[in-house]
């Protein structure tokens, strides 16, 4: 029977294998030479911030019905695209 440590390591390896691969060109933009711990942390925070902002922009575009930063189409209203029966947060306050 495998030990708990081996099972835990196997689970971590399986999760790591499922992660998307980041191209070297993207990594080269963040790494300019030898890095300290603080530099690694700063680069990872910058990458996370950019990733979250991109995801939030896509979410905003979905809700508004047009991409963020684009001119509002005449037919578009600035109402979220909610399903029937979903309540707005403001309806509970």
Secondary structure, DSSP 8 states (H G I E B T S, - for coil): ---HHHHHHHHHHHHHHTS----HHHHHHH--S---HHHHHHHHHHHHHHHHHHHHHHHHHHHHTS-TTS---TT--S-----TT---GGGG-
